[in-house]
Amino acid sequence: MPKPKLKPEIKTESLVSAAPKWNVVVLNDPINYQAYVVMAFMNVLRIGAPEAKKLMRAIHAEGRATVWTGDRERAEMLSLELQQWHLNSLLEQDG
Amino acid sequence: MTKEARTVLTDLLRLIAPAAARVTVNRANVPAADEEIAGFWVETLTAQASEEARLLSVAFASAKGDPAVIVLPNEAQALAFLRALSAVRLALRDLVFADITDAQLESAEDLDDDSLPTEQRHALACYACFGLLQQSLIAQLNPEAFD
């Protein structure tokens, strides 16, 4: 007698979890001028002057600010580019 | 820039520019978890800072006229010059003004520079001059950057 065809029981579960986000943080420094920091943000982060100034003011007021959040590879690249502008940047895992 | 000022700046740059790359790397927060990335990171910073220090020295040495004028042929060079000035100011801060507080340095005019040794006095003048050059360059490149 032929065995009945059984539909294989397939269990699925989501293996895809959201990749962790990384923050690019810039610390205040007393050497670089504010306009220079704004220039650096405009060039590296490709943002306009108003947004760059907002970030610069946050760093000046708080001592540090997150200037970008996203995937690790891009965060590393941006942090390196900011350091090439001699800004004090570092990477932190979000959350 | 007068001839005398150019001589002082060029002499100082000859001394400090090679150290600027080292200071840049020492100050950097390099992600240490991945050895390969850390190596690439340090190499990139060193190569760029060295190249920019060279650009700065050449620009000052080849400045023409009295008062001397530095001509930067394109925006890329102007941005590199801007960054190089920052590297040299950071190197001066770390290597020459280690015993001066940030607040004193920020308001350099309040410093009693007569009490400083000649070399430190010259370095202080250069530090301020490089800052003024940066501001002047930014005003030409992107006046929007100022508040």
gemmi code that builds the backbone of each chain (N, CA, C; Angstrom):
import gemmi

chains = {
    "A": [
        ("MET", (0.837, -1.186, 0.000), (0.000, 0.000, 0.000), (0.883, 1.250, 0.000)),
        ("PRO", (0.581, 2.096, -0.930), (1.444, 3.296, -0.960), (1.214, 4.192, 0.239)),
        ("LYS", (2.325, 4.716, 0.638), (2.209, 5.630, 1.781), (1.456, 6.882, 1.371)),
        ("PRO", (0.617, 7.302, 2.250), (-0.067, 8.560, 1.896), (0.911, 9.718, 1.775)),
        ("LYS", (0.645, 10.538, 0.804), (1.532, 11.694, 0.634), (1.243, 12.716, 1.726)),
        ("LEU", (2.231, 12.955, 2.439), (2.059, 13.937, 3.505), (2.707, 15.255, 3.114)),
        ("LYS", (1.994, 16.221, 3.381), (2.610, 17.531, 3.156), (3.654, 17.755, 4.239)),
        ("PRO", (4.843, 17.970, 3.844), (5.834, 18.218, 4.902), (5.443, 19.438, 5.734)),
        ("GLU", (5.634, 19.237, 6.996), (5.314, 20.363, 7.882), (6.505, 21.326, 7.887)),
        ("ILE", (6.240, 22.465, 7.430), (7.343, 23.443, 7.367), (7.113, 24.526, 8.411)),
        ("LYS", (8.082, 24.579, 9.273), (7.985, 25.639, 10.275), (8.859, 26.799, 9.820)),
        ("THR", (8.298, 27.915, 9.878), (9.113, 29.075, 9.504), (9.185, 30.041, 10.676)),
        ("GLU", (10.307, 30.677, 10.743), (10.400, 31.776, 11.716), (11.321, 32.832, 11.132)),
        ("SER", (11.055, 33.963, 11.511), (11.836, 35.043, 10.939), (13.252, 35.021, 11.495)),
        ("LEU", (14.219, 34.903, 10.584), (15.621, 34.925, 10.999), (16.226, 36.302, 10.768)),
        ("VAL", (15.417, 37.116, 10.142), (15.962, 38.437, 9.814), (15.646, 39.401, 10.952)),
        ("SER", (16.650, 39.829, 11.614), (16.417, 40.844, 12.652), (17.032, 42.145, 12.157)),
        ("ALA", (16.482, 43.215, 12.662), (16.984, 44.510, 12.205), (18.446, 44.663, 12.596)),
        ("ALA", (19.256, 45.064, 11.612), (20.681, 45.279, 11.899), (20.807, 46.452, 12.866)),
        ("PRO", (21.740, 46.334, 13.804), (21.871, 47.429, 14.771), (22.301, 48.723, 14.098)),
        ("LYS", (21.810, 49.797, 14.627), (22.157, 51.115, 14.083), (23.372, 51.667, 14.832)),
        ("TRP", (24.088, 52.497, 14.148), (25.281, 53.130, 14.740), (25.153, 54.650, 14.650)),
        ("ASN", (25.601, 55.290, 15.723), (25.598, 56.754, 15.750), (26.992, 57.287, 15.462)),
        ("VAL", (27.055, 58.328, 14.673), (28.307, 59.082, 14.526), (28.185, 60.288, 15.457)),
        ("VAL", (29.054, 60.324, 16.447), (28.994, 61.374, 17.470), (30.191, 62.315, 17.282)),
        ("VAL", (29.924, 63.594, 17.396), (31.026, 64.566, 17.325), (31.111, 65.292, 18.669)),
        ("LEU", (32.334, 65.348, 19.190), (32.575, 66.014, 20.479), (33.014, 67.456, 20.250)),
        ("ASN", (32.717, 68.282, 21.223), (33.126, 69.696, 21.131), (34.650, 69.789, 21.184)),
        ("ASP", (35.199, 70.710, 20.443), (36.632, 70.982, 20.600), (36.848, 72.484, 20.566)),
        ("PRO", (37.780, 72.952, 21.368), (37.940, 74.397, 21.506), (38.877, 75.000, 20.460)),
        ("ILE", (39.339, 74.212, 19.512), (40.345, 74.715, 18.566), (39.730, 75.098, 17.223)),
        ("ASN", (38.879, 74.227, 16.697), (38.279, 74.529, 15.396), (37.169, 75.571, 15.536)),
        ("TYR", (37.161, 76.522, 14.627), (36.144, 77.574, 14.659), (34.778, 77.020, 14.272)),
        ("GLN", (33.740, 77.727, 14.731), (32.378, 77.263, 14.455), (32.092, 77.186, 12.953)),
        ("ALA", (32.523, 78.199, 12.213), (32.270, 78.209, 10.762), (32.989, 77.042, 10.082)),
        ("TYR", (34.155, 76.690, 10.616), (34.911, 75.560, 10.062), (34.135, 74.253, 10.290)),
        ("VAL", (33.570, 74.109, 11.489), (32.804, 72.898, 11.811), (31.572, 72.812, 10.899)),
        ("VAL", (30.933, 73.951, 10.677), (29.766, 73.989, 9.780), (30.182, 73.557, 8.371)),
        ("MET", (31.304, 74.078, 7.903), (31.830, 73.692, 6.571), (32.068, 72.183, 6.498)),
        ("ALA", (32.655, 71.648, 7.564), (32.952, 70.212, 7.592), (31.658, 69.400, 7.489)),
        ("PHE", (30.642, 69.776, 8.263), (29.373, 69.051, 8.213), (28.728, 69.149, 6.828)),
        ("MET", (28.763, 70.344, 6.247), (28.149, 70.520, 4.924), (28.834, 69.639, 3.887)),
        ("ASN", (30.148, 69.530, 3.982), (30.905, 68.754, 2.997), (30.810, 67.249, 3.230)),
        ("VAL", (30.876, 66.834, 4.490), (30.910, 65.394, 4.772), (29.495, 64.803, 4.804)),
        ("LEU", (28.583, 65.500, 5.496), (27.235, 64.948, 5.655), (26.297, 65.353, 4.525)),
        ("ARG", (26.789, 66.240, 3.647), (25.988, 66.711, 2.502), (24.659, 67.316, 2.980)),
        ("ILE", (24.756, 68.221, 3.917), (23.555, 68.888, 4.423), (23.710, 70.390, 4.204)),
        ("GLY", (22.608, 71.097, 4.327), (22.636, 72.541, 4.115), (23.156, 73.279, 5.341)),
        ("ALA", (23.409, 74.570, 5.134), (23.963, 75.392, 6.214), (23.075, 75.434, 7.462)),
        ("PRO", (21.741, 75.587, 7.307), (20.927, 75.664, 8.532), (21.040, 74.412, 9.406)),
        ("GLU", (21.010, 73.229, 8.746), (21.090, 71.980, 9.516), (22.486, 71.815, 10.141)),
        ("ALA", (23.494, 72.189, 9.364), (24.886, 72.088, 9.858), (25.092, 73.007, 11.064)),
        ("LYS", (24.502, 74.184, 10.998), (24.639, 75.131, 12.122), (23.921, 74.611, 13.364)),
        ("LYS", (22.772, 73.970, 13.126), (21.997, 73.413, 14.238), (22.838, 72.346, 14.972)),
        ("LEU", (23.496, 71.485, 14.195), (24.342, 70.448, 14.794), (25.516, 71.079, 15.543)),
        ("MET", (26.125, 72.069, 14.901), (27.275, 72.738, 15.525), (26.882, 73.360, 16.865)),
        ("ARG", (25.693, 74.000, 16.892), (25.240, 74.651, 18.135), (24.955, 73.604, 19.222)),
        ("ALA", (24.395, 72.473, 18.804), (24.113, 71.403, 19.775), (25.414, 70.899, 20.398)),
        ("ILE", (26.428, 70.747, 19.583), (27.725, 70.278, 20.093), (28.315, 71.315, 21.045)),
        ("HIS", (28.205, 72.571, 20.656), (28.752, 73.656, 21.479), (28.035, 73.706, 22.833)),
        ("ALA", (26.705, 73.499, 22.803), (25.918, 73.603, 24.041), (26.047, 72.363, 24.913)),
        ("GLU", (26.025, 71.186, 24.285), (25.975, 69.934, 25.054), (27.328, 69.253, 25.198)),
        ("GLY", (28.300, 69.714, 24.433), (29.612, 69.055, 24.469), (29.725, 67.934, 23.461)),
        ("ARG", (28.598, 67.464, 22.942), (28.598, 66.394, 21.941), (27.230, 66.319, 21.280)),
        ("ALA", (27.188, 65.737, 20.094), (25.894, 65.518, 19.434), (26.030, 64.388, 18.427)),
        ("THR", (24.924, 63.672, 18.258), (24.878, 62.644, 17.211), (24.569, 63.357, 15.901)),
        ("VAL", (25.462, 63.191, 14.933), (25.272, 63.913, 13.674), (24.718, 63.012, 12.570)),
        ("TRP", (24.742, 61.711, 12.802), (24.208, 60.778, 11.797), (23.951, 59.439, 12.480)),
        ("THR", (22.896, 58.749, 12.038), (22.588, 57.401, 12.546), (22.239, 56.504, 11.366)),
        ("GLY", (22.765, 55.294, 11.386), (22.454, 54.369, 10.299), (23.328, 53.135, 10.356)),
        ("ASP", (23.531, 52.507, 9.201), (24.279, 51.253, 9.192), (25.758, 51.487, 9.490)),
        ("ARG", (26.383, 50.427, 9.980), (27.733, 50.544, 10.506), (28.759, 51.005, 9.459)),
        ("GLU", (28.644, 50.415, 8.270), (29.648, 50.707, 7.246), (29.678, 52.206, 6.890)),
        ("ARG", (28.484, 52.735, 6.703), (28.396, 54.168, 6.340), (28.816, 55.051, 7.532)),
        ("ALA", (28.438, 54.606, 8.728), (28.816, 55.362, 9.936), (30.335, 55.428, 10.061)),
        ("GLU", (30.992, 54.305, 9.780), (32.461, 54.280, 9.842), (33.057, 55.250, 8.824)),
        ("MET", (32.476, 55.219, 7.638), (33.004, 56.088, 6.585), (32.848, 57.567, 6.951)),
        ("LEU", (31.688, 57.909, 7.487), (31.440, 59.309, 7.850), (32.334, 59.748, 9.007)),
        ("SER", (32.508, 58.856, 9.979), (33.358, 59.197, 11.120), (34.796, 59.435, 10.659)),
        ("LEU", (35.265, 58.568, 9.765), (36.629, 58.745, 9.230), (36.733, 60.069, 8.473)),
        ("GLU", (35.727, 60.363, 7.657), (35.776, 61.623, 6.890), (35.772, 62.837, 7.812)),
        ("LEU", (35.001, 62.761, 8.889), (34.977, 63.884, 9.839), (36.334, 64.027, 10.521)),
        ("GLN", (36.980, 62.898, 10.785), (38.329, 62.967, 11.374), (39.338, 63.513, 10.369)),
        ("GLN", (39.078, 63.282, 9.083), (39.955, 63.876, 8.069), (39.807, 65.398, 8.050)),
        ("TRP", (38.680, 65.865, 8.576), (38.483, 67.314, 8.770), (38.975, 67.727, 10.163)),
        ("HIS", (39.571, 66.796, 10.861), (40.143, 67.040, 12.198), (39.081, 67.339, 13.243)),
        ("LEU", (37.888, 66.800, 13.045), (36.868, 66.892, 14.084), (36.989, 65.645, 14.964)),
        ("ASN", (36.536, 65.805, 16.213), (36.654, 64.726, 17.177), (35.407, 63.843, 17.102)),
        ("SER", (35.413, 62.880, 16.185), (34.229, 62.044, 15.991), (34.474, 60.634, 16.507)),
        ("LEU", (33.387, 59.967, 16.856), (33.484, 58.575, 17.287), (32.195, 57.843, 16.946)),
        ("LEU", (32.271, 56.512, 17.023), (31.103, 55.681, 16.701), (30.516, 55.100, 17.975)),
        ("GLU", (29.185, 55.077, 18.043), (28.520, 54.435, 19.179), (27.345, 53.636, 18.652)),
        ("GLN", (27.153, 52.451, 19.235), (25.996, 51.655, 18.812), (24.732, 52.309, 19.374)),
        ("ASP", (23.707, 52.400, 18.542), (22.474, 53.077, 18.933), (21.682, 52.201, 19.917)),
        ("GLY", (21.091, 52.827, 20.917), (20.197, 52.123, 21.830), (20.894, 51.398, 22.955)),
    ],
    "B": [
        ("MET", (50.167, 89.525, 3.840), (51.207, 88.881, 4.656), (52.562, 89.505, 4.294)),
        ("THR", (53.240, 90.073, 5.285), (54.534, 90.701, 5.012), (55.611, 89.629, 4.819)),
        ("LYS", (56.763, 90.071, 4.321), (57.866, 89.138, 4.081), (58.316, 88.484, 5.401)),
        ("GLU", (58.385, 89.324, 6.464), (58.830, 88.810, 7.768), (57.847, 87.759, 8.302)),
        ("ALA", (56.575, 88.091, 8.175), (55.555, 87.157, 8.666), (55.633, 85.842, 7.897)),
        ("ARG", (55.841, 85.968, 6.585), (55.917, 84.752, 5.777), (57.107, 83.890, 6.210)),
        ("THR", (58.237, 84.551, 6.523), (59.419, 83.804, 6.955), (59.136, 83.051, 8.250)),
        ("VAL", (58.508, 83.732, 9.210), (58.203, 83.083, 10.494), (57.252, 81.905, 10.273)),
        ("LEU", (56.207, 82.132, 9.456), (55.221, 81.076, 9.203), (55.846, 79.885, 8.478)),
        ("THR", (56.685, 80.183, 7.482), (57.302, 79.100, 6.711), (58.247, 78.284, 7.593)),
        ("ASP", (59.024, 78.980, 8.449), (59.940, 78.274, 9.349), (59.170, 77.372, 10.309)),
        ("LEU", (58.093, 77.930, 10.854), (57.312, 77.152, 11.810), (56.672, 75.943, 11.135)),
        ("LEU", (56.176, 76.171, 9.912), (55.543, 75.062, 9.196), (56.539, 73.940, 8.924)),
        ("ARG", (57.763, 74.323, 8.613), (58.791, 73.312, 8.335), (58.968, 72.412, 9.570)),
        ("LEU", (58.875, 73.037, 10.744), (59.067, 72.280, 11.983), (57.829, 71.461, 12.369)),
        ("ILE", (56.674, 72.090, 12.234), (55.463, 71.481, 12.816), (54.716, 70.568, 11.840)),
        ("ALA", (54.840, 70.835, 10.528), (54.025, 70.074, 9.561), (54.233, 68.559, 9.652)),
        ("PRO", (55.487, 68.080, 9.772), (55.632, 66.622, 9.852), (54.950, 66.027, 11.088)),
        ("ALA", (54.858, 66.819, 12.161), (54.228, 66.305, 13.383), (52.710, 66.329, 13.289)),
        ("ALA", (52.192, 67.148, 12.360), (50.737, 67.314, 12.271), (50.038, 65.984, 11.970)),
        ("ALA", (50.648, 65.184, 11.097), (50.039, 63.891, 10.746), (49.985, 62.984, 11.978)),
        ("ARG", (51.067, 63.005, 12.753), (51.131, 62.158, 13.950), (50.056, 62.585, 14.965)),
        ("VAL", (49.941, 63.898, 15.151), (48.945, 64.420, 16.102), (47.537, 64.049, 15.639)),
        ("THR", (47.304, 64.165, 14.330), (45.985, 63.811, 13.776), (45.624, 62.379, 14.141)),
        ("VAL", (46.561, 61.471, 13.960), (46.291, 60.049, 14.239), (46.144, 59.825, 15.747)),
        ("ASN", (46.999, 60.471, 16.538), (46.925, 60.277, 17.995), (45.598, 60.745, 18.579)),
        ("ARG", (45.042, 61.807, 17.997), (43.787, 62.355, 18.522), (42.572, 61.556, 18.070)),
        ("ALA", (42.732, 60.782, 17.008), (41.573, 60.136, 16.380), (41.025, 58.980, 17.215)),
        ("ASN", (39.698, 58.874, 17.255), (39.035, 57.706, 17.845), (38.944, 56.646, 16.759)),
        ("VAL", (39.897, 55.728, 16.764), (39.919, 54.690, 15.730), (39.166, 53.467, 16.257)),
        ("PRO", (38.176, 52.952, 15.506), (37.475, 51.756, 15.988), (38.447, 50.584, 16.075)),
        ("ALA", (38.594, 50.045, 17.282), (39.662, 49.061, 17.495), (39.196, 47.621, 17.315)),
        ("ALA", (37.874, 47.405, 17.210), (37.362, 46.035, 17.190), (37.857, 45.230, 15.990)),
        ("ASP", (37.973, 45.867, 14.852), (38.403, 45.176, 13.638), (39.784, 45.690, 13.245)),
        ("GLU", (40.757, 44.772, 13.312), (42.153, 45.160, 13.073), (42.368, 45.717, 11.667)),
        ("GLU", (41.669, 45.095, 10.717), (41.840, 45.514, 9.323), (41.316, 46.944, 9.115)),
        ("ILE", (40.148, 47.199, 9.684), (39.569, 48.542, 9.558), (40.444, 49.560, 10.278)),
        ("ALA", (40.916, 49.198, 11.460), (41.762, 50.128, 12.237), (43.026, 50.482, 11.444)),
        ("GLY", (43.615, 49.482, 10.798), (44.817, 49.712, 9.996), (44.542, 50.649, 8.832)),
        ("PHE", (43.443, 50.386, 8.141), (43.048, 51.226, 7.008), (42.794, 52.663, 7.477)),
        ("TRP", (42.139, 52.760, 8.624), (41.762, 54.058, 9.214), (43.032, 54.899, 9.456)),
        ("VAL", (43.996, 54.296, 10.135), (45.236, 55.010, 10.488), (46.008, 55.385, 9.223)),
        ("GLU", (46.073, 54.439, 8.286), (46.784, 54.709, 7.016), (46.153, 55.891, 6.280)),
        ("THR", (44.816, 55.892, 6.233), (44.102, 56.959, 5.515), (44.370, 58.311, 6.161)),
        ("LEU", (44.259, 58.364, 7.481), (44.478, 59.637, 8.179), (45.919, 60.116, 8.001)),
        ("THR", (46.859, 59.184, 8.110), (48.274, 59.552, 7.997), (48.583, 60.079, 6.601)),
        ("ALA", (48.111, 59.350, 5.589), (48.401, 59.745, 4.204), (47.813, 61.116, 3.906)),
        ("GLN", (46.567, 61.321, 4.333), (45.941, 62.603, 4.013), (46.616, 63.753, 4.756)),
        ("ALA", (46.863, 63.553, 6.054), (47.473, 64.632, 6.841), (48.872, 64.963, 6.318)),
        ("SER", (49.621, 63.952, 5.896), (50.962, 64.194, 5.359), (50.888, 64.997, 4.065)),
        ("GLU", (49.952, 64.606, 3.201), (49.792, 65.294, 1.924), (49.359, 66.747, 2.135)),
        ("GLU", (48.468, 66.958, 3.083), (47.988, 68.321, 3.330), (49.070, 69.187, 3.966)),
        ("ALA", (49.891, 68.583, 4.814), (51.011, 69.333, 5.405), (51.981, 69.767, 4.308)),
        ("ARG", (52.187, 68.863, 3.340), (53.074, 69.187, 2.222), (52.480, 70.336, 1.400)),
        ("LEU", (51.199, 70.257, 1.138), (50.508, 71.302, 0.369), (50.651, 72.665, 1.057)),
        ("LEU", (50.498, 72.662, 2.366), (50.587, 73.899, 3.135), (51.993, 74.500, 3.033)),
        ("SER", (53.002, 73.652, 3.215), (54.392, 74.131, 3.139), (54.684, 74.716, 1.763)),
        ("VAL", (54.259, 74.014, 0.714), (54.504, 74.484, -0.659), (53.778, 75.811, -0.893)),
        ("ALA", (52.541, 75.906, -0.409), (51.749, 77.129, -0.631), (52.428, 78.335, 0.014)),
        ("PHE", (52.919, 78.176, 1.228), (53.571, 79.305, 1.892), (54.913, 79.624, 1.245)),
        ("ALA", (55.661, 78.566, 0.900), (56.985, 78.787, 0.314), (56.878, 79.458, -1.055)),
        ("SER", (55.786, 79.193, -1.777), (55.681, 79.748, -3.131), (54.756, 80.966, -3.201)),
        ("ALA", (54.387, 81.488, -2.034), (53.541, 82.695, -2.028), (54.300, 83.829, -2.717)),
        ("LYS", (53.566, 84.581, -3.528), (54.238, 85.595, -4.355), (53.900, 87.010, -3.879)),
        ("GLY", (54.849, 87.916, -4.087), (54.615, 89.331, -3.840), (54.910, 89.746, -2.412)),
        ("ASP", (54.840, 91.033, -2.183), (55.035, 91.575, -0.845), (54.050, 92.727, -0.665)),
        ("PRO", (52.961, 92.580, 0.061), (52.617, 91.409, 0.880), (52.307, 90.166, 0.037)),
        ("ALA", (52.683, 89.018, 0.610), (52.568, 87.761, -0.140), (51.116, 87.318, -0.293)),
        ("VAL", (50.856, 86.762, -1.455), (49.501, 86.247, -1.746), (49.609, 84.762, -2.070)),
        ("ILE", (48.744, 83.969, -1.440), (48.692, 82.532, -1.734), (47.525, 82.290, -2.686)),
        ("VAL", (47.843, 81.690, -3.819), (46.780, 81.404, -4.793), (46.494, 79.907, -4.782)),
        ("LEU", (45.226, 79.558, -4.533), (44.822, 78.146, -4.558), (44.001, 77.941, -5.822)),
        ("PRO", (44.446, 77.033, -6.709), (43.868, 76.970, -8.053), (42.436, 76.469, -8.137)),
        ("ASN", (41.976, 75.693, -7.164), (40.608, 75.181, -7.257), (40.039, 74.921, -5.866)),
        ("GLU", (38.751, 74.581, -5.829), (38.079, 74.419, -4.538), (38.647, 73.240, -3.749)),
        ("ALA", (38.999, 72.163, -4.455), (39.532, 70.986, -3.750), (40.799, 71.361, -2.986)),
        ("GLN", (41.653, 72.141, -3.633), (42.900, 72.562, -2.975), (42.609, 73.528, -1.833)),
        ("ALA", (41.602, 74.364, -2.042), (41.242, 75.320, -0.984), (40.743, 74.570, 0.254)),
        ("LEU", (39.946, 73.519, 0.036), (39.435, 72.733, 1.171), (40.577, 71.982, 1.854)),
        ("ALA", (41.502, 71.455, 1.048), (42.660, 70.752, 1.622), (43.510, 71.719, 2.444)),
        ("PHE", (43.671, 72.934, 1.938), (44.435, 73.975, 2.633), (43.748, 74.306, 3.970)),
        ("LEU", (42.438, 74.408, 3.914), (41.634, 74.705, 5.112), (41.839, 73.616, 6.178)),
        ("ARG", (41.766, 72.362, 5.736), (41.947, 71.237, 6.672), (43.371, 71.201, 7.213)),
        ("ALA", (44.331, 71.495, 6.346), (45.734, 71.468, 6.766), (45.993, 72.522, 7.841)),
        ("LEU", (45.354, 73.688, 7.698), (45.511, 74.728, 8.716), (44.973, 74.234, 10.059)),
        ("SER", (43.883, 73.494, 9.996), (43.315, 72.944, 11.227), (44.288, 71.938, 11.855)),
        ("ALA", (44.885, 71.086, 11.025), (45.835, 70.083, 11.535), (47.015, 70.756, 12.227)),
        ("VAL", (47.503, 71.835, 11.626), (48.667, 72.523, 12.204), (48.279, 73.214, 13.510)),
        ("ARG", (47.085, 73.813, 13.547), (46.632, 74.450, 14.793), (46.496, 73.404, 15.914)),
        ("LEU", (45.980, 72.225, 15.561), (45.859, 71.161, 16.563), (47.241, 70.688, 17.024)),
        ("ALA", (48.167, 70.599, 16.085), (49.528, 70.171, 16.442), (50.190, 71.200, 17.353)),
        ("LEU", (49.992, 72.489, 17.034), (50.552, 73.541, 17.893), (49.944, 73.453, 19.289)),
        ("ARG", (48.625, 73.225, 19.326), (47.941, 73.143, 20.615), (48.532, 72.006, 21.466)),
        ("ASP", (48.737, 70.853, 20.830), (49.222, 69.684, 21.576), (50.707, 69.760, 21.906)),
        ("LEU", (51.494, 70.291, 20.978), (52.948, 70.197, 21.137), (53.582, 71.444, 21.742)),
        ("VAL", (53.014, 72.599, 21.472), (53.667, 73.842, 21.916), (52.931, 74.494, 23.092)),
        ("PHE", (51.596, 74.346, 23.104), (50.825, 75.046, 24.139), (50.210, 74.081, 25.154)),
        ("ALA", (50.898, 72.990, 25.391), (50.335, 71.982, 26.300), (50.081, 72.562, 27.690)),
        ("ASP", (50.857, 73.581, 28.086), (50.703, 74.133, 29.444), (49.764, 75.352, 29.478)),
        ("ILE", (49.119, 75.648, 28.371), (48.177, 76.778, 28.332), (46.755, 76.217, 28.255)),
        ("THR", (45.854, 76.788, 29.030), (44.485, 76.229, 29.042), (43.745, 76.603, 27.751)),
        ("ASP", (42.696, 75.836, 27.451), (41.884, 76.112, 26.255), (41.303, 77.523, 26.312)),
        ("ALA", (40.829, 77.903, 27.502), (40.203, 79.228, 27.644), (41.220, 80.335, 27.341)),
        ("GLN", (42.449, 80.165, 27.833), (43.490, 81.171, 27.569), (43.798, 81.249, 26.079)),
        ("LEU", (43.854, 80.068, 25.484), (44.201, 80.011, 24.067), (43.082, 80.595, 23.198)),
        ("GLU", (41.839, 80.381, 23.630), (40.697, 80.888, 22.875), (40.690, 82.413, 22.853)),
        ("SER", (41.093, 82.992, 23.976), (41.176, 84.458, 24.010), (42.656, 84.843, 24.047)),
        ("ALA", (43.328, 84.528, 22.978), (44.792, 84.680, 22.927), (45.239, 86.109, 23.234)),
        ("GLU", (44.331, 87.069, 22.951), (44.743, 88.455, 23.184), (44.897, 88.754, 24.686)),
        ("ASP", (44.244, 87.916, 25.524), (44.368, 88.117, 26.974), (45.659, 87.510, 27.539)),
        ("LEU", (46.332, 86.719, 26.711), (47.566, 86.086, 27.187), (48.678, 87.119, 27.301)),
        ("ASP", (49.404, 87.031, 28.397), (50.547, 87.918, 28.562), (51.709, 87.315, 27.771)),
        ("ASP", (51.701, 87.582, 26.467), (52.677, 86.859, 25.645), (54.109, 87.352, 25.837)),
        ("ASP", (54.293, 88.498, 26.550), (55.666, 88.933, 26.855), (56.353, 87.942, 27.790)),
        ("SER", (55.530, 87.228, 28.557), (56.126, 86.290, 29.512), (56.492, 84.955, 28.850)),
        ("LEU", (56.087, 84.790, 27.586), (56.360, 83.524, 26.899), (57.734, 83.558, 26.240)),
        ("PRO", (58.389, 82.404, 26.142), (59.644, 82.348, 25.389), (59.397, 82.713, 23.921)),
        ("THR", (60.442, 83.202, 23.236), (60.279, 83.683, 21.856), (59.605, 82.651, 20.953)),
        ("GLU", (60.058, 81.403, 21.043), (59.505, 80.376, 20.142), (58.004, 80.197, 20.363)),
        ("GLN", (57.614, 80.227, 21.635), (56.190, 80.041, 21.941), (55.384, 81.279, 21.502)),
        ("ARG", (56.037, 82.449, 21.599), (55.359, 83.687, 21.166), (55.117, 83.653, 19.650)),
        ("HIS", (56.136, 83.214, 18.922), (55.985, 83.091, 17.464), (54.901, 82.067, 17.128)),
        ("ALA", (54.940, 80.964, 17.869), (53.949, 79.906, 17.610), (52.535, 80.423, 17.878)),
        ("LEU", (52.400, 81.242, 18.907), (51.084, 81.799, 19.242), (50.595, 82.731, 18.128)),
        ("ALA", (51.519, 83.525, 17.610), (51.163, 84.429, 16.502), (50.739, 83.603, 15.286)),
        ("CYS", (51.459, 82.519, 15.024), (51.124, 81.654, 13.880), (49.766, 80.984, 14.099)),
        ("TYR", (49.532, 80.528, 15.323), (48.256, 79.875, 15.663), (47.092, 80.822, 15.354)),
        ("ALA", (47.249, 82.069, 15.782), (46.192, 83.067, 15.536), (46.088, 83.378, 14.044)),
        ("CYS", (47.241, 83.507, 13.390), (47.265, 83.831, 11.959), (46.604, 82.720, 11.127)),
        ("PHE", (46.918, 81.465, 11.467), (46.304, 80.348, 10.727), (44.785, 80.345, 10.919)),
        ("GLY", (44.352, 80.717, 12.122), (42.913, 80.815, 12.386), (42.275, 81.895, 11.526)),
        ("LEU", (42.945, 83.036, 11.429), (42.420, 84.131, 10.594), (42.374, 83.721, 9.130)),
        ("LEU", (43.421, 83.007, 8.702), (43.437, 82.523, 7.307), (42.258, 81.590, 7.054)),
        ("GLN", (41.976, 80.725, 8.018), (40.831, 79.813, 7.863), (39.530, 80.604, 7.708)),
        ("GLN", (39.364, 81.602, 8.592), (38.124, 82.389, 8.544), (38.001, 83.112, 7.203)),
        ("SER", (39.125, 83.639, 6.738), (39.119, 84.369, 5.471), (38.776, 83.437, 4.303)),
        ("LEU", (39.350, 82.238, 4.350), (39.094, 81.259, 3.290), (37.628, 80.803, 3.301)),
        ("ILE", (37.095, 80.565, 4.493), (35.689, 80.140, 4.591), (34.773, 81.256, 4.071)),
        ("ALA", (35.123, 82.504, 4.382), (34.310, 83.641, 3.912), (34.266, 83.662, 2.390)),
        ("GLN", (35.358, 83.214, 1.742), (35.372, 83.197, 0.273), (34.686, 81.962, -0.291)),
        ("LEU", (34.877, 80.833, 0.407), (34.331, 79.570, -0.092), (32.832, 79.430, 0.162)),
        ("ASN", (32.436, 79.801, 1.373), (31.053, 79.564, 1.770), (30.646, 80.498, 2.907)),
        ("PRO", (30.295, 81.731, 2.570), (29.940, 82.711, 3.610), (28.747, 82.284, 4.460)),
        ("GLU", (27.924, 81.375, 3.910), (26.760, 80.839, 4.639), (27.154, 80.136, 5.935)),
        ("ALA", (28.407, 79.687, 5.998), (28.849, 78.904, 7.167), (28.930, 79.760, 8.428)),
        ("PHE", (28.973, 81.072, 8.243), (29.046, 81.964, 9.414), (27.650, 82.241, 9.942)),
        ("ASP", (27.578, 82.452, 11.267), (26.288, 82.789, 11.871), (25.914, 84.229, 11.566)),
    ],
}
model = gemmi.Model(1)
for chain_id, residues in chains.items():
    chain = gemmi.Chain(chain_id)
    for i, (resn, *xyz) in enumerate(residues, 1):
        res = gemmi.Residue()
        res.name, res.seqid = resn, gemmi.SeqId(i, " ")
        for name, pos in zip(("N", "CA", "C"), xyz):
            atom = gemmi.Atom()
            atom.name, atom.element = name, gemmi.Element(name[0])
            atom.pos, atom.b_iso = gemmi.Position(*pos), 0.0
            res.add_atom(atom)
        chain.add_residue(res)
    model.add_chain(chain)
structure = gemmi.Structure()
structure.add_model(model)
structure.setup_entities()
